[in-house]
Amino acid sequence: MKLFYSPNACSLAPHIVLREIGIPFELVKVDLQQHLTTSGEDFYELNSKGQVPLLQLDDGQLLTEGAIISQFLVDQAKRDDLLPKINTLPRYQVLAWMNFIASEIHKAYSPFFHESYGEQTKAVFTEILNQHYAWIDQQLTGRLYLTGNYLSIADIYLFVVTRWAGFIGLELTHLKYLTSFMQRVANRKTVQDAIMAETE
Ligand SMILES: N[C@@H](CCC(=O)N[C@@H](CS)C(=O)NCC(=O)O)C(=O)O
């Protein structure tokens, strides 16, 4: 399998998942300014959305959308610790978090990464992110991870997008449950290896 990624982008989430399930994979770096891979391929030819992550299977089939790529990977690996079995409520509780993170958190960072958004828009999204993170901090009270005491793909996704708070100067250290959650996930070897591999 090949994972097309950009350093520290949302593609880090399926990258960490690949390391958690321990299957062989290849990383292909994409320059998101030029939309070119390191070998000079036009990335739009592979993914007409122009976005990472993109997963390419050994037979050439392609899958986009990070939240879905993570589900596909853990299902393939039968890792129901990272995403519980189909037809059980805990699975849909993890998926509810995945959807919340994708729709409410991930995209709320967009104004900070595109120059066309003005300061007023950034202020609005700072407020939105602060409200969501205060709520997430409450949800983490008395538990190690979002849905209990075991890591799931939702925790990995939340970790990846919440790292961006540091890049945009969003102060979250007053949220003590969220802060210890971030540290807990950051301490995992798979996470450290993935971040290191992306910075090489
Ligand atoms: N809905 C997509 C969004 C992916 C996305 O926003 N990717 C960003 C990096 S985090 C990207 O590739 N941006 C470059 C572009 O849109 O041209 C997903 O969840 O996978």
The ligand as a MOL file (V3000), in Angstrom:
LIG
                    3D

  0  0  0     0  0            999 V3000
M  V30 BEGIN CTAB
M  V30 COUNTS 20 19 0 0 0
M  V30 BEGIN ATOM
M  V30 1 N -12.1580 15.7800 3.4200 0
M  V30 2 C -10.7530 15.4640 3.2910 0
M  V30 3 C -9.9800 16.7410 3.5430 0
M  V30 4 C -8.5070 16.5010 3.3880 0
M  V30 5 C -7.7390 17.8120 3.5250 0
M  V30 6 O -8.2510 18.8450 3.9830 0
M  V30 7 N -6.4560 17.7420 3.1550 0
M  V30 8 C -5.6260 18.9150 3.1690 0
M  V30 9 C -4.4310 18.7040 4.1070 0
M  V30 10 S -4.9470 18.5120 5.7910 0
M  V30 11 C -5.0860 19.1180 1.7630 0
M  V30 12 O -4.7080 18.1760 1.0990 0
M  V30 13 N -5.0820 20.3760 1.3000 0
M  V30 14 C -4.5540 20.7140 0.0220 0
M  V30 15 C -5.5880 21.1580 -0.9500 0
M  V30 16 O -6.8000 21.1610 -0.5920 0
M  V30 17 O -5.2120 21.5290 -2.0560 0
M  V30 18 C -10.3410 14.3920 4.2980 0
M  V30 19 O -10.8840 14.4140 5.4160 0
M  V30 20 O -9.4800 13.5500 3.9810 0
M  V30 END ATOM
M  V30 BEGIN BOND
M  V30 1 1 1 2
M  V30 2 1 2 3
M  V30 3 1 2 18
M  V30 4 1 3 4
M  V30 5 1 4 5
M  V30 6 2 5 6
M  V30 7 1 5 7
M  V30 8 1 7 8
M  V30 9 1 8 9
M  V30 10 1 8 11
M  V30 11 1 9 10
M  V30 12 2 11 12
M  V30 13 1 11 13
M  V30 14 1 13 14
M  V30 15 1 14 15
M  V30 16 2 15 16
M  V30 17 1 15 17
M  V30 18 2 18 19
M  V30 19 1 18 20
M  V30 END BOND
M  V30 END CTAB
M  END
